[in-house]
Amino acid sequence: MPTYAYACKDCGHAFDIVQAFSDNSLSECPECQGALRKKFNSVGVVFKGSGFYRTDSRDSKGSTVSAAPSAPAAPAAAPAPAAAAAAS
């Protein structure tokens, strides 16, 4: 069952309560019998299981996206002459 947050419009009393989806919203403050409003917070979403990643729905044999052409290999640098290194 979900937990709902309420706040009183008159006295500012705030509280949380566990209610079933089928229960009616509260309308009266338990402290001052003033009008209540339901507070809405951001929902924490947790994705569990398969199917939430880009690769989960792809065929493992191939991809529909073509690979970028590879760049030609750069020429190897010529090694320094051994005689010049020995003379120094």
Backbone as XML, in Angstrom:
<?xml version="1.0"?>
<chain id="A" units="angstrom">
  <residue number="1" name="MET">
    <atom name="N" x="0.847" y="-1.182" z="0.000"/>
    <atom name="CA" x="0.000" y="0.000" z="0.000"/>
    <atom name="C" x="0.890" y="1.242" z="0.000"/>
  </residue>
  <residue number="2" name="PRO">
    <atom name="N" x="0.494" y="2.253" z="-0.742"/>
    <atom name="CA" x="1.313" y="3.468" z="-0.843"/>
    <atom name="C" x="1.190" y="4.365" z="0.385"/>
  </residue>
  <residue number="3" name="THR">
    <atom name="N" x="2.213" y="5.179" z="0.574"/>
    <atom name="CA" x="2.227" y="6.170" z="1.638"/>
    <atom name="C" x="1.964" y="7.532" z="1.015"/>
  </residue>
  <residue number="4" name="TYR">
    <atom name="N" x="1.005" y="8.252" z="1.572"/>
    <atom name="CA" x="0.642" y="9.575" z="1.073"/>
    <atom name="C" x="1.036" y="10.622" z="2.100"/>
  </residue>
  <residue number="5" name="ALA">
    <atom name="N" x="1.446" y="11.797" z="1.615"/>
    <atom name="CA" x="1.810" y="12.907" z="2.480"/>
    <atom name="C" x="0.693" y="13.954" z="2.413"/>
  </residue>
  <residue number="6" name="TYR">
    <atom name="N" x="0.300" y="14.437" z="3.575"/>
    <atom name="CA" x="-0.734" y="15.464" z="3.674"/>
    <atom name="C" x="-0.188" y="16.641" z="4.463"/>
  </residue>
  <residue number="7" name="ALA">
    <atom name="N" x="-0.747" y="17.829" z="4.214"/>
    <atom name="CA" x="-0.427" y="19.033" z="4.980"/>
    <atom name="C" x="-1.706" y="19.828" z="5.170"/>
  </residue>
  <residue number="8" name="CYS">
    <atom name="N" x="-1.847" y="20.402" z="6.352"/>
    <atom name="CA" x="-3.028" y="21.207" z="6.661"/>
    <atom name="C" x="-2.853" y="22.603" z="6.080"/>
  </residue>
  <residue number="9" name="LYS">
    <atom name="N" x="-3.902" y="23.105" z="5.442"/>
    <atom name="CA" x="-3.874" y="24.459" z="4.881"/>
    <atom name="C" x="-3.959" y="25.524" z="5.970"/>
  </residue>
  <residue number="10" name="ASP">
    <atom name="N" x="-4.550" y="25.162" z="7.115"/>
    <atom name="CA" x="-4.775" y="26.143" z="8.178"/>
    <atom name="C" x="-3.620" y="26.214" z="9.177"/>
  </residue>
  <residue number="11" name="CYS">
    <atom name="N" x="-3.262" y="25.063" z="9.772"/>
    <atom name="CA" x="-2.242" y="25.082" z="10.828"/>
    <atom name="C" x="-0.867" y="24.644" z="10.345"/>
  </residue>
  <residue number="12" name="GLY">
    <atom name="N" x="-0.759" y="24.071" z="9.137"/>
    <atom name="CA" x="0.530" y="23.656" z="8.605"/>
    <atom name="C" x="0.997" y="22.288" z="9.067"/>
  </residue>
  <residue number="13" name="HIS">
    <atom name="N" x="0.180" y="21.586" z="9.855"/>
    <atom name="CA" x="0.547" y="20.243" z="10.323"/>
    <atom name="C" x="0.741" y="19.323" z="9.121"/>
  </residue>
  <residue number="14" name="ALA">
    <atom name="N" x="1.897" y="18.638" z="9.069"/>
    <atom name="CA" x="2.198" y="17.729" z="7.965"/>
    <atom name="C" x="2.400" y="16.323" z="8.515"/>
  </residue>
  <residue number="15" name="PHE">
    <atom name="N" x="1.909" y="15.329" z="7.770"/>
    <atom name="CA" x="2.051" y="13.936" z="8.209"/>
    <atom name="C" x="1.929" y="13.009" z="7.006"/>
  </residue>
  <residue number="16" name="ASP">
    <atom name="N" x="2.395" y="11.789" z="7.188"/>
    <atom name="CA" x="2.301" y="10.733" z="6.179"/>
    <atom name="C" x="1.351" y="9.669" z="6.680"/>
  </residue>
  <residue number="17" name="ILE">
    <atom name="N" x="0.634" y="9.042" z="5.761"/>
    <atom name="CA" x="-0.287" y="7.976" z="6.131"/>
    <atom name="C" x="-0.291" y="6.916" z="5.032"/>
  </residue>
  <residue number="18" name="VAL">
    <atom name="N" x="-0.393" y="5.670" z="5.441"/>
    <atom name="CA" x="-0.467" y="4.553" z="4.501"/>
    <atom name="C" x="-1.938" y="4.308" z="4.198"/>
  </residue>
  <residue number="19" name="GLN">
    <atom name="N" x="-2.288" y="4.372" z="2.910"/>
    <atom name="CA" x="-3.671" y="4.172" z="2.485"/>
    <atom name="C" x="-3.701" y="3.260" z="1.269"/>
  </residue>
  <residue number="20" name="ALA">
    <atom name="N" x="-4.780" y="2.517" z="1.136"/>
    <atom name="CA" x="-4.990" y="1.692" z="-0.051"/>
    <atom name="C" x="-5.384" y="2.607" z="-1.210"/>
  </residue>
  <residue number="21" name="PHE">
    <atom name="N" x="-5.191" y="2.117" z="-2.427"/>
    <atom name="CA" x="-5.584" y="2.899" z="-3.598"/>
    <atom name="C" x="-7.090" y="3.173" z="-3.591"/>
  </residue>
  <residue number="22" name="SER">
    <atom name="N" x="-7.860" y="2.271" z="-3.029"/>
    <atom name="CA" x="-9.314" y="2.422" z="-3.032"/>
    <atom name="C" x="-9.828" y="3.343" z="-1.921"/>
  </residue>
  <residue number="23" name="ASP">
    <atom name="N" x="-8.977" y="3.708" z="-0.960"/>
    <atom name="CA" x="-9.401" y="4.599" z="0.129"/>
    <atom name="C" x="-9.594" y="6.022" z="-0.387"/>
  </residue>
  <residue number="24" name="ASN">
    <atom name="N" x="-10.545" y="6.727" z="0.203"/>
    <atom name="CA" x="-10.760" y="8.137" z="-0.125"/>
    <atom name="C" x="-9.654" y="8.984" z="0.486"/>
  </residue>
  <residue number="25" name="SER">
    <atom name="N" x="-9.336" y="10.094" z="-0.168"/>
    <atom name="CA" x="-8.336" y="11.013" z="0.365"/>
    <atom name="C" x="-8.857" y="11.651" z="1.644"/>
  </residue>
  <residue number="26" name="LEU">
    <atom name="N" x="-7.934" y="11.933" z="2.567"/>
    <atom name="CA" x="-8.328" y="12.608" z="3.805"/>
    <atom name="C" x="-8.634" y="14.058" z="3.491"/>
  </residue>
  <residue number="27" name="SER">
    <atom name="N" x="-9.583" y="14.635" z="4.222"/>
    <atom name="CA" x="-9.968" y="16.018" z="3.971"/>
    <atom name="C" x="-9.943" y="16.878" z="5.228"/>
  </residue>
  <residue number="28" name="GLU">
    <atom name="N" x="-9.765" y="16.262" z="6.403"/>
    <atom name="CA" x="-9.813" y="17.006" z="7.655"/>
    <atom name="C" x="-8.553" y="16.760" z="8.473"/>
  </residue>
  <residue number="29" name="CYS">
    <atom name="N" x="-7.944" y="17.842" z="8.946"/>
    <atom name="CA" x="-6.722" y="17.759" z="9.742"/>
    <atom name="C" x="-7.011" y="17.126" z="11.105"/>
  </residue>
  <residue number="30" name="PRO">
    <atom name="N" x="-6.192" y="16.158" z="11.525"/>
    <atom name="CA" x="-6.420" y="15.542" z="12.839"/>
    <atom name="C" x="-6.072" y="16.472" z="14.002"/>
  </residue>
  <residue number="31" name="GLU">
    <atom name="N" x="-5.306" y="17.540" z="13.748"/>
    <atom name="CA" x="-4.909" y="18.473" z="14.804"/>
    <atom name="C" x="-5.947" y="19.572" z="15.030"/>
  </residue>
  <residue number="32" name="CYS">
    <atom name="N" x="-6.366" y="20.242" z="13.926"/>
    <atom name="CA" x="-7.236" y="21.409" z="14.084"/>
    <atom name="C" x="-8.551" y="21.289" z="13.308"/>
  </residue>
  <residue number="33" name="GLN">
    <atom name="N" x="-8.793" y="20.167" z="12.664"/>
    <atom name="CA" x="-9.976" y="19.911" z="11.836"/>
    <atom name="C" x="-10.065" y="20.882" z="10.647"/>
  </residue>
  <residue number="34" name="GLY">
    <atom name="N" x="-8.931" y="21.436" z="10.238"/>
    <atom name="CA" x="-8.874" y="22.313" z="9.076"/>
    <atom name="C" x="-8.817" y="21.496" z="7.784"/>
  </residue>
  <residue number="35" name="ALA">
    <atom name="N" x="-8.760" y="22.187" z="6.674"/>
    <atom name="CA" x="-8.724" y="21.532" z="5.361"/>
    <atom name="C" x="-7.328" y="20.989" z="5.067"/>
  </residue>
  <residue number="36" name="LEU">
    <atom name="N" x="-7.268" y="19.780" z="4.537"/>
    <atom name="CA" x="-6.002" y="19.145" z="4.173"/>
    <atom name="C" x="-5.759" y="19.241" z="2.677"/>
  </residue>
  <residue number="37" name="ARG">
    <atom name="N" x="-4.502" y="19.199" z="2.316"/>
    <atom name="CA" x="-4.137" y="19.060" z="0.904"/>
    <atom name="C" x="-3.140" y="17.919" z="0.804"/>
  </residue>
  <residue number="38" name="LYS">
    <atom name="N" x="-3.241" y="17.192" z="-0.285"/>
    <atom name="CA" x="-2.320" y="16.080" z="-0.514"/>
    <atom name="C" x="-1.058" y="16.646" z="-1.161"/>
  </residue>
  <residue number="39" name="LYS">
    <atom name="N" x="0.091" y="16.280" z="-0.627"/>
    <atom name="CA" x="1.369" y="16.722" z="-1.175"/>
    <atom name="C" x="1.858" y="15.675" z="-2.168"/>
  </residue>
  <residue number="40" name="PHE">
    <atom name="N" x="2.388" y="16.129" z="-3.275"/>
    <atom name="CA" x="2.899" y="15.217" z="-4.292"/>
    <atom name="C" x="4.411" y="15.358" z="-4.358"/>
  </residue>
  <residue number="41" name="ASN">
    <atom name="N" x="5.095" y="14.243" z="-4.255"/>
    <atom name="CA" x="6.549" y="14.207" z="-4.317"/>
    <atom name="C" x="6.977" y="13.508" z="-5.596"/>
  </residue>
  <residue number="42" name="SER">
    <atom name="N" x="8.247" y="13.633" z="-5.922"/>
    <atom name="CA" x="8.756" y="12.918" z="-7.085"/>
    <atom name="C" x="8.718" y="11.416" z="-6.804"/>
  </residue>
  <residue number="43" name="VAL">
    <atom name="N" x="8.521" y="10.672" z="-7.852"/>
    <atom name="CA" x="8.396" y="9.230" z="-7.725"/>
    <atom name="C" x="9.759" y="8.597" z="-7.942"/>
  </residue>
  <residue number="44" name="GLY">
    <atom name="N" x="10.156" y="7.730" z="-7.044"/>
    <atom name="CA" x="11.391" y="6.981" z="-7.215"/>
    <atom name="C" x="11.113" y="5.751" z="-8.056"/>
  </residue>
  <residue number="45" name="VAL">
    <atom name="N" x="11.693" y="5.697" z="-9.229"/>
    <atom name="CA" x="11.450" y="4.586" z="-10.135"/>
    <atom name="C" x="12.683" y="3.704" z="-10.180"/>
  </residue>
  <residue number="46" name="VAL">
    <atom name="N" x="12.474" y="2.417" z="-10.007"/>
    <atom name="CA" x="13.560" y="1.455" z="-10.087"/>
    <atom name="C" x="13.197" y="0.446" z="-11.160"/>
  </residue>
  <residue number="47" name="PHE">
    <atom name="N" x="14.035" y="0.351" z="-12.198"/>
    <atom name="CA" x="13.805" y="-0.606" z="-13.266"/>
    <atom name="C" x="14.553" y="-1.884" z="-12.936"/>
  </residue>
  <residue number="48" name="LYS">
    <atom name="N" x="13.814" y="-2.980" z="-12.786"/>
    <atom name="CA" x="14.428" y="-4.269" z="-12.489"/>
    <atom name="C" x="14.086" y="-5.250" z="-13.599"/>
  </residue>
  <residue number="49" name="GLY">
    <atom name="N" x="15.016" y="-6.117" z="-13.877"/>
    <atom name="CA" x="14.776" y="-7.132" z="-14.891"/>
    <atom name="C" x="15.362" y="-6.739" z="-16.221"/>
  </residue>
  <residue number="50" name="SER">
    <atom name="N" x="15.115" y="-7.570" z="-17.217"/>
    <atom name="CA" x="15.685" y="-7.299" z="-18.532"/>
    <atom name="C" x="14.736" y="-6.423" z="-19.338"/>
  </residue>
  <residue number="51" name="GLY">
    <atom name="N" x="15.274" y="-5.839" z="-20.404"/>
    <atom name="CA" x="14.458" y="-5.037" z="-21.296"/>
    <atom name="C" x="14.597" y="-3.549" z="-21.121"/>
  </residue>
  <residue number="52" name="PHE">
    <atom name="N" x="15.464" y="-3.085" z="-20.229"/>
    <atom name="CA" x="15.576" y="-1.656" z="-19.981"/>
    <atom name="C" x="16.837" y="-1.044" z="-20.573"/>
  </residue>
  <residue number="53" name="TYR">
    <atom name="N" x="17.659" y="-1.862" z="-21.170"/>
    <atom name="CA" x="18.886" y="-1.358" z="-21.760"/>
    <atom name="C" x="18.831" y="-1.496" z="-23.269"/>
  </residue>
  <residue number="54" name="ARG">
    <atom name="N" x="19.594" y="-0.697" z="-23.975"/>
    <atom name="CA" x="19.594" y="-0.696" z="-25.435"/>
    <atom name="C" x="19.954" y="-2.064" z="-25.988"/>
  </residue>
  <residue number="55" name="THR">
    <atom name="N" x="20.860" y="-2.742" z="-25.344"/>
    <atom name="CA" x="21.324" y="-4.030" z="-25.852"/>
    <atom name="C" x="20.384" y="-5.180" z="-25.519"/>
  </residue>
  <residue number="56" name="ASP">
    <atom name="N" x="19.432" y="-4.994" z="-24.631"/>
    <atom name="CA" x="18.543" y="-6.094" z="-24.242"/>
    <atom name="C" x="17.601" y="-6.513" z="-25.354"/>
  </residue>
  <residue number="57" name="SER">
    <atom name="N" x="17.224" y="-5.611" z="-26.230"/>
    <atom name="CA" x="16.266" y="-5.953" z="-27.271"/>
    <atom name="C" x="16.940" y="-6.198" z="-28.619"/>
  </residue>
  <residue number="58" name="ARG">
    <atom name="N" x="18.238" y="-6.231" z="-28.632"/>
    <atom name="CA" x="18.980" y="-6.409" z="-29.882"/>
    <atom name="C" x="19.327" y="-7.876" z="-30.095"/>
  </residue>
  <residue number="59" name="ASP">
    <atom name="N" x="19.473" y="-8.218" z="-31.359"/>
    <atom name="CA" x="19.903" y="-9.551" z="-31.737"/>
    <atom name="C" x="21.391" y="-9.665" z="-31.429"/>
  </residue>
  <residue number="60" name="SER">
    <atom name="N" x="21.796" y="-10.741" z="-30.793"/>
    <atom name="CA" x="23.195" y="-10.880" z="-30.419"/>
    <atom name="C" x="24.091" y="-11.196" z="-31.612"/>
  </residue>
  <residue number="61" name="LYS">
    <atom name="N" x="23.509" y="-11.600" z="-32.767"/>
    <atom name="CA" x="24.310" y="-11.954" z="-33.935"/>
    <atom name="C" x="24.805" y="-10.735" z="-34.694"/>
  </residue>
  <residue number="62" name="GLY">
    <atom name="N" x="24.083" y="-9.668" z="-34.665"/>
    <atom name="CA" x="24.480" y="-8.501" z="-35.440"/>
    <atom name="C" x="23.769" y="-7.272" z="-34.930"/>
  </residue>
  <residue number="63" name="SER">
    <atom name="N" x="24.082" y="-6.170" z="-35.523"/>
    <atom name="CA" x="23.489" y="-4.905" z="-35.139"/>
    <atom name="C" x="22.904" y="-4.236" z="-36.369"/>
  </residue>
  <residue number="64" name="THR">
    <atom name="N" x="21.888" y="-3.440" z="-36.192"/>
    <atom name="CA" x="21.298" y="-2.721" z="-37.311"/>
    <atom name="C" x="22.077" y="-1.456" z="-37.625"/>
  </residue>
  <residue number="65" name="VAL">
    <atom name="N" x="22.980" y="-1.054" z="-36.740"/>
    <atom name="CA" x="23.787" y="0.144" z="-36.939"/>
    <atom name="C" x="25.098" y="-0.290" z="-37.581"/>
  </residue>
  <residue number="66" name="SER">
    <atom name="N" x="25.458" y="0.325" z="-38.706"/>
    <atom name="CA" x="26.706" y="-0.050" z="-39.365"/>
    <atom name="C" x="27.880" y="0.590" z="-38.641"/>
  </residue>
  <residue number="67" name="ALA">
    <atom name="N" x="28.991" y="-0.113" z="-38.648"/>
    <atom name="CA" x="30.190" y="0.386" z="-37.979"/>
    <atom name="C" x="30.832" y="1.460" z="-38.840"/>
  </residue>
  <residue number="68" name="ALA">
    <atom name="N" x="31.484" y="2.404" z="-38.209"/>
    <atom name="CA" x="32.182" y="3.474" z="-38.931"/>
    <atom name="C" x="33.395" y="2.867" z="-39.629"/>
  </residue>
  <residue number="69" name="PRO">
    <atom name="N" x="33.745" y="3.359" z="-40.834"/>
    <atom name="CA" x="34.917" y="2.805" z="-41.521"/>
    <atom name="C" x="36.172" y="3.081" z="-40.708"/>
  </residue>
  <residue number="70" name="SER">
    <atom name="N" x="37.076" y="2.122" z="-40.727"/>
    <atom name="CA" x="38.290" y="2.287" z="-39.936"/>
    <atom name="C" x="39.278" y="3.171" z="-40.684"/>
  </residue>
  <residue number="71" name="ALA">
    <atom name="N" x="40.048" y="3.922" z="-39.941"/>
    <atom name="CA" x="41.040" y="4.827" z="-40.522"/>
    <atom name="C" x="42.266" y="4.009" z="-40.918"/>
  </residue>
  <residue number="72" name="PRO">
    <atom name="N" x="42.967" y="4.408" z="-41.979"/>
    <atom name="CA" x="44.172" y="3.668" z="-42.372"/>
    <atom name="C" x="45.231" y="3.791" z="-41.289"/>
  </residue>
  <residue number="73" name="ALA">
    <atom name="N" x="46.041" y="2.747" z="-41.180"/>
    <atom name="CA" x="47.083" y="2.734" z="-40.158"/>
    <atom name="C" x="48.146" y="3.775" z="-40.485"/>
  </residue>
  <residue number="74" name="ALA">
    <atom name="N" x="48.636" y="4.452" z="-39.469"/>
    <atom name="CA" x="49.691" y="5.456" z="-39.658"/>
    <atom name="C" x="51.009" y="4.741" z="-39.909"/>
  </residue>
  <residue number="75" name="PRO">
    <atom name="N" x="51.870" y="5.297" z="-40.760"/>
    <atom name="CA" x="53.162" y="4.656" z="-41.013"/>
    <atom name="C" x="54.006" y="4.673" z="-39.754"/>
  </residue>
  <residue number="76" name="ALA">
    <atom name="N" x="54.801" y="3.610" z="-39.577"/>
    <atom name="CA" x="55.643" y="3.503" z="-38.397"/>
    <atom name="C" x="56.813" y="4.465" z="-38.524"/>
  </residue>
  <residue number="77" name="ALA">
    <atom name="N" x="57.216" y="5.041" z="-37.410"/>
    <atom name="CA" x="58.355" y="5.957" z="-37.404"/>
    <atom name="C" x="59.642" y="5.169" z="-37.596"/>
  </residue>
  <residue number="78" name="ALA">
    <atom name="N" x="60.573" y="5.734" z="-38.334"/>
    <atom name="CA" x="61.832" y="5.060" z="-38.569"/>
    <atom name="C" x="62.663" y="5.093" z="-37.301"/>
  </residue>
  <residue number="79" name="PRO">
    <atom name="N" x="63.292" y="3.968" z="-36.965"/>
    <atom name="CA" x="64.115" y="3.958" z="-35.742"/>
    <atom name="C" x="65.362" y="4.824" z="-35.907"/>
  </residue>
  <residue number="80" name="ALA">
    <atom name="N" x="65.843" y="5.380" z="-34.815"/>
    <atom name="CA" x="67.043" y="6.214" z="-34.840"/>
    <atom name="C" x="68.245" y="5.340" z="-35.162"/>
  </residue>
  <residue number="81" name="PRO">
    <atom name="N" x="69.156" y="5.839" z="-35.953"/>
    <atom name="CA" x="70.358" y="5.042" z="-36.271"/>
    <atom name="C" x="71.155" y="4.752" z="-34.998"/>
  </residue>
  <residue number="82" name="ALA">
    <atom name="N" x="71.601" y="3.540" z="-34.895"/>
    <atom name="CA" x="72.356" y="3.114" z="-33.724"/>
    <atom name="C" x="73.714" y="3.795" z="-33.651"/>
  </residue>
  <residue number="83" name="ALA">
    <atom name="N" x="74.299" y="4.083" z="-34.800"/>
    <atom name="CA" x="75.635" y="4.691" z="-34.812"/>
    <atom name="C" x="75.592" y="6.119" z="-34.262"/>
  </residue>
  <residue number="84" name="ALA">
    <atom name="N" x="74.506" y="6.854" z="-34.546"/>
    <atom name="CA" x="74.413" y="8.230" z="-34.062"/>
    <atom name="C" x="74.199" y="8.251" z="-32.552"/>
  </residue>
  <residue number="85" name="ALA">
    <atom name="N" x="73.480" y="7.290" z="-32.046"/>
    <atom name="CA" x="73.233" y="7.237" z="-30.608"/>
    <atom name="C" x="74.484" y="6.833" z="-29.857"/>
  </residue>
  <residue number="86" name="ALA">
    <atom name="N" x="75.326" y="5.968" z="-30.446"/>
    <atom name="CA" x="76.532" y="5.501" z="-29.789"/>
    <atom name="C" x="77.605" y="6.593" z="-29.772"/>
  </residue>
  <residue number="87" name="ALA">
    <atom name="N" x="77.614" y="7.464" z="-30.777"/>
    <atom name="CA" x="78.645" y="8.502" z="-30.865"/>
    <atom name="C" x="78.422" y="9.612" z="-29.857"/>
  </residue>
  <residue number="88" name="SER">
    <atom name="N" x="77.227" y="9.792" z="-29.370"/>
    <atom name="CA" x="76.965" y="10.889" z="-28.454"/>
    <atom name="C" x="77.505" y="10.672" z="-27.087"/>
  </residue>
</chain>
